[in-house]
């Protein structure tokens, strides 16, 4: 974009292939292994989990492109989608199973949810402020970048 690094992007027929596509192919490949395979275990299962997470990261990093096909690369929706997914997966990873939920889990969950909402509200406000200051420069870099 600023031309300080070489252009390492894949171009097919003059079209820049975004990493969103790599993520979709990874998700499809891992999904096929899990659906049509023998049900991997051990090391293969860990590799599938890593590749699935990596594919989701590549895909959701460009979530704004899903919503606005042909739109600008620097989309706020991509950032928001990644934050929401990280929050959701964080809660799911550390929450007890539904059958083991007790009243104090629910109270703790509500307090944590309120704290997260306040935190993200402040975070989005600060990101919006930075976007107003840095956004025009990023848009100019995008205009001069590879097509």
C-alpha positions as CSV (number, residue, x, y, z in Angstrom):
1,X,0.0,0.0,0.0
2,X,2.8,2.5,0.9
3,X,5.1,0.5,-1.4
4,X,7.6,-0.1,1.3
5,X,7.1,-3.9,1.0
6,X,6.9,-5.9,-2.2
7,X,3.5,-6.8,-3.6
8,X,3.0,-10.4,-2.3
9,X,-0.7,-10.6,-3.2
10,X,-2.0,-13.3,-5.6
11,X,-3.4,-11.8,-8.8
12,X,-5.4,-13.9,-11.2
13,X,-6.3,-12.3,-14.5
14,X,-5.6,-8.9,-13.1
15,X,-7.9,-9.5,-10.1
16,X,-6.5,-9.3,-6.5
17,X,-7.5,-12.5,-4.7
18,X,-8.2,-11.4,-1.1
19,X,-7.3,-13.7,1.9
20,X,-11.1,-14.1,2.5
21,X,-11.0,-16.7,-0.3
22,X,-8.2,-18.6,1.3
23,X,-10.2,-18.8,4.5
24,X,-13.3,-20.1,2.7
25,X,-11.2,-22.8,1.0
26,X,-9.7,-23.8,4.3
27,X,-13.1,-24.0,6.0
28,X,-14.4,-26.1,3.1
29,X,-11.4,-28.5,3.2
30,X,-11.6,-29.0,7.0
31,X,-15.4,-29.4,6.8
32,X,-15.0,-32.0,4.2
33,X,-12.5,-33.9,6.3
34,X,-14.7,-33.8,9.3
35,X,-17.9,-34.7,7.4
36,X,-16.6,-37.4,5.1
37,X,-13.7,-38.7,7.1
38,X,-13.5,-41.3,9.8
39,X,-13.8,-38.7,12.6
40,X,-10.2,-37.7,13.2
41,X,-8.6,-38.2,16.6
42,X,-5.4,-37.2,18.3
43,X,-3.0,-35.1,16.3
44,X,-5.2,-34.9,13.2
45,X,-8.0,-33.5,15.3
46,X,-5.8,-30.8,16.7
47,X,-4.6,-29.9,13.2
48,X,-8.2,-29.7,12.0
49,X,-9.1,-27.4,14.9
50,X,-6.1,-25.2,14.2
51,X,-6.9,-25.0,10.4
52,X,-10.6,-24.3,11.1
53,X,-9.7,-21.4,13.4
54,X,-7.1,-20.1,11.0
55,X,-9.7,-20.3,8.1
56,X,-12.3,-18.4,10.3
57,X,-9.7,-15.7,11.1
58,X,-8.9,-15.2,7.4
59,X,-12.6,-15.1,6.5
60,X,-13.9,-12.9,9.3
61,X,-11.0,-10.5,9.0
62,X,-12.7,-9.3,5.8
63,X,-16.3,-9.6,7.0
64,X,-16.9,-6.0,5.7
65,X,-16.4,-7.3,2.1
66,X,-19.2,-9.8,2.7
67,X,-21.6,-7.0,3.5
68,X,-20.4,-4.6,0.8
69,X,-19.1,-6.5,-2.1
70,X,-16.9,-4.2,-4.1
71,X,-16.6,-1.8,-1.3
72,X,-13.5,-0.4,0.3
73,X,-11.0,-2.6,2.0
74,X,-10.9,-0.8,5.3
75,X,-14.3,-1.7,6.7
76,X,-15.5,-1.1,10.3
77,X,-17.8,-4.1,10.0
78,X,-14.8,-6.4,9.7
79,X,-13.4,-5.2,13.0
80,X,-16.7,-5.4,14.7
81,X,-17.3,-9.0,13.5
82,X,-13.9,-10.1,14.8
83,X,-14.6,-8.5,18.2
84,X,-18.0,-10.1,18.4
85,X,-16.7,-13.6,17.4
86,X,-13.8,-13.4,19.9
87,X,-16.2,-12.5,22.7
88,X,-18.6,-15.2,21.8
89,X,-15.9,-17.9,21.5
90,X,-14.3,-16.7,24.7
91,X,-17.5,-17.1,26.6
92,X,-18.2,-20.5,25.1
93,X,-14.6,-21.7,25.8
94,X,-14.6,-20.8,29.5
95,X,-18.3,-21.4,30.4
96,X,-19.3,-24.5,32.3
97,X,-21.6,-27.0,30.5
98,X,-25.2,-26.0,30.5
99,X,-26.2,-28.8,32.9
100,X,-23.6,-27.5,35.5
101,X,-24.8,-23.9,35.4
102,X,-25.8,-22.6,38.8
103,X,-27.3,-19.2,39.8
104,X,-23.9,-17.7,40.6
105,X,-22.8,-18.5,37.1
106,X,-25.7,-16.6,35.7
107,X,-25.0,-13.6,38.0
108,X,-21.3,-13.6,37.1
109,X,-22.3,-13.9,33.4
110,X,-24.6,-10.9,33.6
111,X,-21.9,-8.8,35.4
112,X,-19.3,-9.9,32.8
113,X,-21.6,-9.1,30.0
114,X,-22.3,-5.6,31.4
115,X,-18.5,-5.0,31.7
116,X,-17.9,-6.2,28.2
117,X,-20.6,-3.9,26.8
118,X,-19.1,-0.9,28.6
119,X,-15.6,-1.9,27.5
120,X,-16.6,-2.3,23.8
121,X,-18.6,0.9,23.9
122,X,-15.5,2.8,25.0
123,X,-13.3,0.8,22.6
124,X,-15.6,1.6,19.6
125,X,-15.7,5.3,20.6
126,X,-11.9,5.5,20.7
127,X,-11.6,3.5,17.4
128,X,-14.0,5.9,15.8
129,X,-12.0,8.9,16.9
130,X,-8.8,7.3,15.6
131,X,-10.6,6.4,12.3
132,X,-11.5,10.0,11.8
133,X,-7.9,11.0,12.2
134,X,-6.2,8.1,10.4
135,X,-9.0,7.0,8.0
136,X,-8.3,9.5,5.2
137,X,-4.6,8.4,5.1
138,X,-5.6,4.7,4.9
139,X,-8.1,5.5,2.1
140,X,-5.4,7.3,0.2
141,X,-3.1,4.3,0.6
142,X,-5.8,2.0,-0.6
143,X,-6.4,4.1,-3.7
144,X,-2.7,3.8,-4.6
145,X,-2.5,0.1,-3.7
146,X,-2.8,-2.9,-5.9
147,X,-6.0,-3.6,-7.7
